[in-house]
Amino acid sequence: MANLFSSDVHVISDDTNYKTTINAGKHSIVSDEPSDLGGGDLGLMPTQLLAGALGACTSITLRMYAERKQFPLENVEVFVNIDKISPEENKFVRKLKLTGVLTDEQKERLMQVANACPVHKIISGKVQIETSWA
């Protein structure tokens, strides 16, 4: 099956405890674990990156939709937390803060659109992970 999201990512870990450098095209970011878990606290934890991906995708999707529909959306803030329900079950808690003179109908529509962002669809759908040697 084709790669629908063009998300080729290359992650490199060196001898600096848990620090990893994540490269995608011309961009790179650092991920790490906090000091109390043996890391150097040099970047976001992997779970924070996952929550951030949902938040960023939600924000971008809402902005694109609002621009296309000419909604008076000025600013989007997305707060994401991951709650562990059991060893096999987690819950993403996402809260939206929208700034702009929006009607109740526009706000409701934007809430529906938030649930249709690509990352939301990926993490709420059936996911398979295939691992092999490079």
N, C-alpha and C positions, 0 to 999 in steps of 0.2 A: 504494500500500500504506500502511496506517496506521502511525503512529509508535508503536511498541510500548513504548518506554522513556521517553516523555515527557521528552526530553532537549533541549529547545530551549535553545540556548546562544548568547549574543551576545558576540562578542569585539571589543574596541576597542583600537586601537593609536594612541598619540599621538606626539609628536615626541621622546619620551624613548628614543632608540635602539631597542631591541627589546622594551621593556616592553609587555606587553599586560594588559588587565584582562578577565577572563572572568566574565560574568554569567549566572546561571541562576536565574530567579525572584528571590527576595529575597537570594540568596547571591552573593558575588563573591570571586575570588581573583586573584592577580597571577602572571603567568608572565614569565620573562625569560631571557636568556642570561648565562652567567658573564662576568666582566670580561675574561678572556683571549680571549673570542670577540666582544668589542665591546659587550657588554651592561652593565647596571648591577648585575647579580646581586641583583635585587630580588624574585625569586621562583623557583619551581621551573622547570626547563627543561621544554619540552613533552614530551620523552621521559620525564622523571621523572613528569609528570602521567599519562602513559599507563601507566607501570609502577604508579603509585599507584592508578589506577583498577582495575587487575587485583587489586592487593593488598587494596584496600578492599572490592571486591565479593566476593572470596574470604572475607575475614574476616566480613563481614555474612552471607553465605550459610551459612557454618559455624555462626555463632551461632544463626541462625534454625532451622537443622536440629537442632542440639543441644538447643535449647529445646523444640522440638516433640517430639523423641524422649526428652526428659528425660535427656540425657547429662550427666554431671557436668563439663562444660567450664567452666573458670573464666576462661581468658584465651586469646586467639589473637594470635599475631604472625606476620606474613607478610613475608618478605624477597623482593624482586623485582629482578632484574637483566635487562637486555636485552643479549645478546651478538650482535654483527654477525658473521654467518658469511660472507656475500658481499654485494656491492652490492644484490642482490635478496632476500636471505634473512637473517632475524633469528631469534633464539631467546630466548624468555622463560624465565628460570630462576627458579622460584618455590620457596622453602623455607618450610615451616610449622613453627611451634613452638606446641604446644598444652599448656596447663597445666590440670591436673585429674586426678582418679583415673579414667583411661579404660582400658578393656580393649583388648587388641590388636585385637579385632573392631571396637570402636567407632572406634579410630584408623584402621583400614583403610577403614571406611565413610566417615569424614570425609574421607579422601584422595580417595575417589571423588566425594564431594559437591563438593569443591573444584574438580574438573574440570568440574562442571556449573554453575558460577556464570555468570550472564548475560554478563559481560564476557569471560570465557574463551571462551564460545561464539561471541561476536562476532568476536574477534580470531583465533580459530583456524578460523573458517569462511570462506566466500567473501565478500569485502567489495567493494562498489562505492562509488565516491565520485562524486557528481554535483555539478558546479560551475556556477553561473549568476550573472548580475548581480542585485543586490538592487534 
